[in-house]
């Protein structure tokens, strides 16, 4: 840790050097996954680790979906053949809703939360009031291990028990808070109702829900600087934010891609898509792990001086599977159809139900020319519409009307399927 702002000098290094360093490490991580994790060995059977040294090469690897973990773990307990260490060599074994089982290695800071805690202003000697659950799920342990790695003392408050929590805050005088921002606001309000107009908390690292500008301002008026962290049970920290940061800086030990939902195809910088993560965790070496979350990469670097790529934060869920006329349709089927035809920048399947009957319309952004500089004629457009209709029917076993729209006219919100049906 080189100064009072940055956790280490990796946070301010040249972005190209950081990228080079990550991809120099990647072949060894792929080789580890193939050697020690049976499911990954099967998934990556045809992959030469030494050839995966760029984002383009990484994008050719298959995607491993979080939505498949429950099935994988049921077929190959306990962790679906995705871990590189035996369960008995782990420190904790968690059970999240689903159920999904997640391992935690015996490392000092296995979820890499020390960096996020440091960015939020936590320092050795702080007392951290941690309100994330410790029971079965890893949330509480993530914050606990990160704060302890910095030399902080932790109050393992967990969730609920509001009266006990405000007693602990009044008596133990914590200087930092971890948990959901709305719960912090509730605790402060209860303290005030109990006559405790002054409190000791000056900084907070929050997660689990949106931190609105209004709520950030309310907490700031109470003397608390607030930072956010984006994490999942499987991957630990993915991105973090300081109190004055713009966007969320991607963790130094991850490779993050933003792809078109339902596919593994990267989208242009700034466009909303699904977050896919490749981890360098030696115990749980997840490769191109699709989180199911939506976000977008931000251009440039953070005003706080950190030079890593930044995410706009959590922007919703990517799983837009819906049932149309009795058939399930997935974003990947829409992507398959437009890829078969080619020349489509973006597509959106809109489902309505006029007169109570499902109507599917595939809206596609098509260029004004035919790819050779010649303007599209009505005949050209009719031919493109026909090819798209055929390709979608083949991919989804379902008919859809085709609507060609101008480039840039579809919303940039990450949606591939929009269910606009209404029901009385």
BAKE-557342 format. One line per 4 residues: their letters; for each residue x, y, z of C-alpha. Coordinates in Angstrom, 2 decimals. Layout:
# residues N
A> X:Y:Z ~ ... .
# end
This chain:
# residues 424
XXXX> 0.00:0.00:0.00 ~ 1.85:3.01:-1.33 ~ -0.19:5.99:-0.12 ~ -3.36:6.98:1.71 .
XXXX> -5.53:6.80:-1.41 ~ -4.54:3.71:-3.38 ~ -4.25:0.17:-2.06 ~ -1.14:-0.55:-4.17 .
XXXX> 0.65:0.72:-7.26 ~ -1.28:-1.69:-9.50 ~ -4.26:0.66:-9.27 ~ -2.40:3.46:-11.06 .
XXXX> -0.27:1.50:-13.51 ~ -0.40:2.01:-17.27 ~ -3.61:0.34:-18.57 ~ -1.78:-1.42:-21.41 .
XXXX> 0.76:-2.89:-18.98 ~ -2.07:-4.10:-16.75 ~ -3.81:-5.74:-19.72 ~ -0.57:-7.37:-20.86 .
XXXX> 0.09:-8.68:-17.37 ~ -3.35:-10.26:-17.06 ~ -3.06:-12.07:-20.37 ~ 0.47:-13.23:-19.57 .
XXXX> -1.01:-14.93:-16.49 ~ -4.05:-16.38:-18.29 ~ -2.48:-19.43:-20.04 ~ -1.23:-20.82:-16.72 .
XXXX> -4.68:-20.31:-15.17 ~ -6.37:-22.13:-18.05 ~ -3.84:-24.96:-17.74 ~ -4.58:-25.17:-13.99 .
XXXX> -8.33:-25.33:-14.66 ~ -7.89:-28.09:-17.24 ~ -5.58:-30.09:-14.97 ~ -7.53:-29.92:-11.71 .
XXXX> -11.19:-29.07:-12.39 ~ -12.88:-31.99:-14.21 ~ -15.82:-30.02:-15.63 ~ -13.52:-27.29:-16.93 .
XXXX> -11.24:-29.94:-18.41 ~ -14.19:-31.19:-20.45 ~ -15.41:-27.70:-21.34 ~ -11.93:-26.59:-22.46 .
XXXX> -10.81:-29.91:-23.94 ~ -10.01:-28.41:-27.35 ~ -8.41:-25.23:-25.98 ~ -4.63:-24.73:-26.13 .
XXXX> -3.86:-22.54:-23.08 ~ -0.77:-21.05:-24.73 ~ -2.93:-19.66:-27.54 ~ -5.21:-17.63:-25.27 .
XXXX> -3.22:-14.42:-24.90 ~ -5.68:-11.76:-26.05 ~ -9.30:-10.70:-25.65 ~ -10.07:-11.96:-29.14 .
XXXX> -8.72:-15.40:-28.28 ~ -10.54:-15.40:-24.92 ~ -13.82:-14.57:-26.69 ~ -13.55:-17.88:-28.58 .
XXXX> -13.73:-19.89:-25.33 ~ -17.12:-21.32:-24.30 ~ -19.21:-19.49:-21.72 ~ -19.93:-21.04:-18.32 .
XXXX> -23.28:-19.79:-17.02 ~ -24.18:-19.17:-13.40 ~ -27.74:-20.20:-14.29 ~ -26.40:-23.71:-14.94 .
XXXX> -24.66:-24.14:-11.58 ~ -27.60:-25.73:-9.76 ~ -27.89:-28.42:-12.43 ~ -24.12:-28.94:-12.66 .
XXXX> -23.78:-29.29:-8.90 ~ -26.67:-31.73:-8.70 ~ -25.08:-33.86:-11.42 ~ -21.55:-33.67:-9.99 .
XXXX> -21.65:-32.74:-6.27 ~ -20.64:-30.76:-4.45 ~ -19.33:-28.03:-6.82 ~ -20.10:-29.34:-10.29 .
XXXX> -16.52:-30.38:-11.00 ~ -15.45:-26.72:-11.21 ~ -13.07:-26.51:-8.23 ~ -9.34:-27.18:-8.28 .
XXXX> -9.13:-28.11:-4.58 ~ -10.89:-30.76:-2.50 ~ -13.82:-29.53:-0.36 ~ -11.95:-30.49:2.82 .
XXXX> -9.11:-28.13:1.90 ~ -11.41:-25.11:1.78 ~ -12.03:-22.71:4.67 ~ -15.81:-22.35:4.27 .
XXXX> -18.49:-24.05:2.19 ~ -21.50:-21.82:1.52 ~ -25.07:-22.46:0.43 ~ -26.86:-19.66:-1.44 .
XXXX> -30.47:-19.70:-2.65 ~ -31.02:-22.00:-5.62 ~ -29.41:-23.83:-3.97 ~ -25.93:-22.97:-5.21 .
XXXX> -22.92:-24.11:-3.21 ~ -19.83:-21.89:-3.18 ~ -16.36:-22.67:-1.82 ~ -14.05:-20.26:-0.01 .
XXXX> -10.34:-20.96:-0.06 ~ -8.15:-20.70:3.02 ~ -6.37:-17.54:1.77 ~ -6.21:-14.47:4.02 .
XXXX> -8.50:-12.36:1.82 ~ -10.06:-14.95:-0.52 ~ -12.74:-12.61:-1.92 ~ -10.26:-9.72:-2.50 .
XXXX> -12.33:-7.31:-0.40 ~ -9.36:-5.56:1.26 ~ -8.96:-3.40:-1.85 ~ -12.61:-2.30:-1.76 .
XXXX> -12.43:-1.61:1.96 ~ -9.28:0.49:1.45 ~ -10.94:2.49:-1.35 ~ -13.83:3.21:1.03 .
XXXX> -11.38:4.67:3.55 ~ -11.07:1.72:5.96 ~ -7.72:1.57:7.76 ~ -6.08:-0.53:10.44 .
XXXX> -7.58:0.26:13.84 ~ -11.07:0.95:12.47 ~ -14.01:-0.87:14.04 ~ -16.32:-2.18:11.31 .
XXXX> -20.01:-2.84:11.99 ~ -20.73:-5.63:9.48 ~ -24.44:-6.23:8.79 ~ -24.17:-8.79:5.97 .
XXXX> -25.33:-12.31:6.82 ~ -22.82:-14.87:8.07 ~ -25.26:-17.79:8.04 ~ -24.72:-20.13:5.04 .
XXXX> -24.11:-17.22:2.61 ~ -20.69:-15.60:2.03 ~ -21.66:-11.91:2.20 ~ -20.66:-11.34:5.82 .
XXXX> -17.42:-13.28:5.42 ~ -16.42:-11.27:2.34 ~ -16.48:-7.98:4.23 ~ -15.10:-9.58:7.38 .
XXXX> -12.01:-11.05:5.72 ~ -11.30:-7.87:3.74 ~ -11.53:-5.63:6.79 ~ -9.47:-8.01:8.93 .
XXXX> -6.76:-8.11:6.24 ~ -6.37:-4.35:6.76 ~ -6.10:-4.73:10.53 ~ -9.66:-3.64:11.38 .
XXXX> -11.76:-5.07:14.20 ~ -15.13:-6.41:13.02 ~ -18.47:-6.51:14.81 ~ -20.21:-9.57:13.22 .
XXXX> -23.69:-8.10:13.52 ~ -25.28:-9.88:10.57 ~ -28.79:-8.94:9.46 ~ -31.86:-8.05:11.52 .
XXXX> -31.91:-7.64:15.35 ~ -32.21:-3.88:14.95 ~ -32.41:-3.11:18.68 ~ -29.27:-5.12:19.44 .
XXXX> -27.50:-3.45:16.53 ~ -28.17:0.10:17.74 ~ -27.05:-0.92:21.25 ~ -23.80:-2.27:19.81 .
XXXX> -23.21:0.90:17.78 ~ -23.87:3.12:20.79 ~ -21.60:1.09:23.05 ~ -18.78:-0.16:20.80 .
XXXX> -18.57:3.03:18.72 ~ -17.73:1.56:15.27 ~ -16.10:3.90:12.80 ~ -17.18:2.06:9.64 .
XXXX> -20.26:0.24:8.33 ~ -20.70:-2.56:5.80 ~ -24.04:-3.73:4.42 ~ -27.00:-2.32:2.50 .
XXXX> -27.29:1.49:2.47 ~ -30.99:1.47:3.34 ~ -30.23:-0.55:6.50 ~ -27.56:1.96:7.50 .
XXXX> -30.13:4.74:7.16 ~ -32.61:2.73:9.26 ~ -30.04:2.16:12.04 ~ -29.16:5.85:12.14 .
XXXX> -32.83:6.82:12.34 ~ -33.38:4.36:15.20 ~ -30.34:5.77:17.01 ~ -31.78:9.26:16.67 .
XXXX> -35.18:8.08:17.96 ~ -33.35:6.64:20.98 ~ -31.78:10.04:21.67 ~ -28.37:9.18:20.20 .
XXXX> -28.02:12.28:18.02 ~ -24.29:11.71:17.55 ~ -22.76:8.52:16.20 ~ -19.26:7.26:15.49 .
XXXX> -19.64:5.96:11.90 ~ -17.84:8.12:9.33 ~ -17.46:5.74:6.35 ~ -19.41:2.92:4.75 .
XXXX> -18.93:0.27:2.09 ~ -22.31:-0.83:0.77 ~ -23.76:-3.42:-1.60 ~ -26.90:-5.42:-2.35 .
XXXX> -29.12:-2.60:-3.65 ~ -28.97:0.65:-5.58 ~ -27.23:3.55:-3.87 ~ -29.25:6.51:-5.10 .
XXXX> -27.83:10.01:-5.16 ~ -30.57:11.02:-2.70 ~ -29.59:8.32:-0.21 ~ -25.87:9.07:-0.64 .
XXXX> -26.61:12.74:0.08 ~ -28.71:11.87:3.16 ~ -25.91:9.76:4.59 ~ -23.39:12.47:3.70 .
XXXX> -25.43:14.98:5.69 ~ -25.00:12.64:8.65 ~ -21.21:12.76:8.20 ~ -20.74:9.44:6.39 .
XXXX> -18.79:9.00:3.15 ~ -20.17:6.05:1.18 ~ -18.55:3.74:-1.39 ~ -19.98:0.74:-3.23 .
XXXX> -18.72:-2.74:-4.10 ~ -20.13:-5.11:-6.74 ~ -19.58:-8.77:-5.88 ~ -21.08:-12.22:-6.32 .
XXXX> -20.91:-15.32:-4.15 ~ -18.97:-17.21:-6.83 ~ -16.40:-14.58:-7.76 ~ -16.04:-12.31:-4.76 .
XXXX> -15.34:-8.69:-5.59 ~ -15.83:-7.78:-9.25 ~ -15.62:-3.99:-9.06 ~ -15.32:-1.34:-6.36 .
XXXX> -15.76:2.37:-5.85 ~ -14.24:5.02:-3.62 ~ -16.34:7.77:-1.98 ~ -15.46:10.21:-4.81 .
XXXX> -15.09:7.70:-7.66 ~ -16.99:7.83:-10.93 ~ -18.19:4.37:-11.95 ~ -16.80:1.18:-10.43 .
XXXX> -13.21:0.07:-11.05 ~ -12.80:-3.56:-12.10 ~ -10.78:-5.65:-9.66 ~ -7.10:-5.97:-10.55 .
XXXX> -7.23:-9.78:-10.55 ~ -10.10:-10.29:-12.99 ~ -10.69:-10.11:-16.72 ~ -14.18:-8.73:-17.37 .
XXXX> -16.01:-8.80:-20.70 ~ -19.37:-7.26:-21.57 ~ -21.19:-9.46:-24.08 ~ -24.51:-9.53:-25.84 .
XXXX> -26.94:-11.33:-23.50 ~ -27.32:-15.01:-24.29 ~ -24.06:-15.12:-26.25 ~ -20.33:-14.85:-25.67 .
XXXX> -19.92:-12.04:-28.21 ~ -18.37:-8.82:-26.80 ~ -20.28:-5.59:-27.41 ~ -18.71:-2.19:-28.20 .
XXXX> -17.45:-0.13:-25.25 ~ -20.32:1.73:-23.60 ~ -23.05:-0.63:-24.77 ~ -25.00:-2.47:-22.10 .
XXXX> -24.53:-6.23:-22.01 ~ -23.97:-9.20:-19.72 ~ -21.00:-9.25:-17.34 ~ -18.67:-12.20:-17.99 .
XXXX> -15.71:-12.77:-15.69 ~ -12.53:-14.83:-15.89 ~ -11.02:-15.36:-12.45 ~ -7.48:-16.10:-11.30 .
XXXX> -8.73:-17.86:-8.16 ~ -6.56:-20.95:-7.78 ~ -9.23:-22.89:-5.86 ~ -12.23:-21.95:-8.01 .
XXXX> -10.82:-21.09:-11.47 ~ -13.96:-19.93:-13.23 ~ -13.45:-19.22:-16.96 ~ -15.73:-16.85:-18.87 .
XXXX> -18.30:-17.08:-16.11 ~ -21.59:-15.41:-17.12 ~ -22.97:-13.68:-14.03 ~ -26.42:-12.94:-15.46 .
XXXX> -25.93:-9.26:-14.53 ~ -26.10:-6.34:-16.95 ~ -23.57:-3.50:-17.02 ~ -21.46:-1.46:-19.43 .
XXXX> -17.83:-0.40:-19.69 ~ -17.11:3.29:-19.20 ~ -14.51:5.13:-21.31 ~ -11.46:6.79:-19.79 .
XXXX> -10.14:6.56:-16.26 ~ -11.60:7.42:-12.87 ~ -11.13:10.93:-11.38 ~ -9.72:9.19:-8.30 .
XXXX> -6.57:8.28:-10.26 ~ -7.26:4.57:-10.67 ~ -6.56:3.52:-14.24 ~ -8.43:0.21:-14.42 .
XXXX> -11.45:-0.36:-16.63 ~ -14.68:0.82:-15.07 ~ -18.23:-0.51:-14.97 ~ -21.33:1.65:-14.77 .
XXXX> -22.46:-0.59:-11.93 ~ -25.29:-3.12:-11.77 ~ -27.89:-2.31:-14.46 ~ -30.29:-5.25:-14.18 .
XXXX> -30.48:-8.91:-15.10 ~ -29.56:-10.42:-18.46 ~ -31.79:-13.51:-18.29 ~ -34.73:-12.44:-20.43 .
XXXX> -36.08:-15.90:-21.26 ~ -39.79:-15.76:-21.96 ~ -42.55:-18.08:-23.17 ~ -44.33:-17.15:-26.42 .
XXXX> -47.27:-19.19:-27.64 ~ -46.14:-22.04:-25.38 ~ -42.49:-21.97:-26.53 ~ -39.57:-20.76:-24.42 .
XXXX> -37.41:-18.23:-26.28 ~ -33.92:-17.30:-25.09 ~ -31.74:-14.28:-25.99 ~ -29.23:-16.70:-27.52 .
XXXX> -31.81:-17.80:-30.10 ~ -32.31:-14.20:-31.20 ~ -28.54:-13.77:-31.44 ~ -28.25:-16.98:-33.46 .
XXXX> -30.82:-15.75:-35.96 ~ -29.19:-12.38:-36.63 ~ -25.74:-13.96:-36.79 ~ -26.98:-16.41:-39.43 .
XXXX> -28.19:-13.56:-41.64 ~ -25.42:-11.05:-40.87 ~ -25.36:-7.29:-41.31 ~ -27.55:-6.54:-38.28 .
XXXX> -26.05:-4.26:-35.65 ~ -28.62:-4.88:-32.93 ~ -31.93:-6.70:-32.57 ~ -34.79:-6.78:-30.09 .
XXXX> -37.67:-9.25:-29.91 ~ -40.76:-7.41:-28.66 ~ -43.65:-9.53:-27.38 ~ -47.15:-8.08:-27.02 .
XXXX> -50.61:-9.63:-26.75 ~ -53.20:-7.58:-28.62 ~ -56.62:-9.18:-28.31 ~ -55.10:-11.65:-25.85 .
XXXX> -52.94:-13.41:-28.44 ~ -49.12:-13.39:-28.31 ~ -47.48:-11.34:-31.08 ~ -43.70:-11.50:-31.58 .
XXXX> -41.97:-8.75:-33.57 ~ -38.23:-8.93:-34.24 ~ -36.95:-5.38:-34.63 ~ -33.57:-5.18:-36.32 .
XXXX> -31.22:-2.26:-36.91 ~ -30.25:-2.56:-40.56 ~ -27.89:-0.27:-42.46 ~ -29.07:2.07:-45.20 .
XXXX> -26.99:0.29:-47.83 ~ -26.38:-3.24:-48.97 ~ -22.80:-3.39:-47.74 ~ -21.39:-2.18:-51.09 .
XXXX> -22.39:1.46:-50.78 ~ -25.59:1.01:-52.79 ~ -28.79:2.19:-51.17 ~ -31.23:-0.48:-50.11 .
XXXX> -34.28:-0.80:-52.30 ~ -37.67:-2.02:-51.08 ~ -36.82:-5.33:-52.72 ~ -33.55:-5.51:-50.74 .
XXXX> -35.41:-4.84:-47.50 ~ -38.06:-7.40:-48.33 ~ -35.38:-10.00:-49.00 ~ -33.57:-9.19:-45.72 .
XXXX> -36.85:-9.42:-43.81 ~ -37.56:-12.80:-45.33 ~ -34.12:-14.15:-44.45 ~ -34.47:-12.89:-40.88 .
XXXX> -37.90:-14.46:-40.53 ~ -36.59:-17.80:-41.77 ~ -33.52:-17.65:-39.53 ~ -35.57:-16.83:-36.44 .
XXXX> -38.08:-19.59:-37.17 ~ -35.19:-22.06:-37.48 ~ -33.48:-20.84:-34.27 ~ -36.59:-20.57:-32.08 .
XXXX> -39.11:-22.84:-33.79 ~ -41.45:-19.85:-33.75 ~ -42.74:-17.31:-36.25 ~ -42.06:-13.60:-35.74 .
XXXX> -42.89:-10.50:-37.76 ~ -39.80:-8.59:-38.88 ~ -39.45:-4.83:-38.55 ~ -36.34:-3.14:-39.96 .
XXXX> -35.45:0.05:-38.07 ~ -32.76:2.70:-38.47 ~ -29.34:2.19:-36.85 ~ -29.25:3.56:-33.30 .
XXXX> -33.04:3.58:-32.87 ~ -33.29:0.61:-30.49 ~ -32.83:1.38:-26.76 ~ -29.36:0.70:-25.35 .
XXXX> -30.53:-1.09:-22.21 ~ -29.12:-4.56:-22.75 ~ -32.50:-6.09:-23.55 ~ -32.68:-8.63:-26.35 .
XXXX> -36.22:-9.76:-25.47 ~ -38.81:-7.23:-24.28 ~ -41.97:-8.71:-22.82 ~ -44.52:-5.89:-23.22 .
XXXX> -47.61:-8.04:-22.70 ~ -50.35:-6.77:-20.40 ~ -52.93:-8.83:-18.55 ~ -56.27:-7.82:-17.06 .
# end
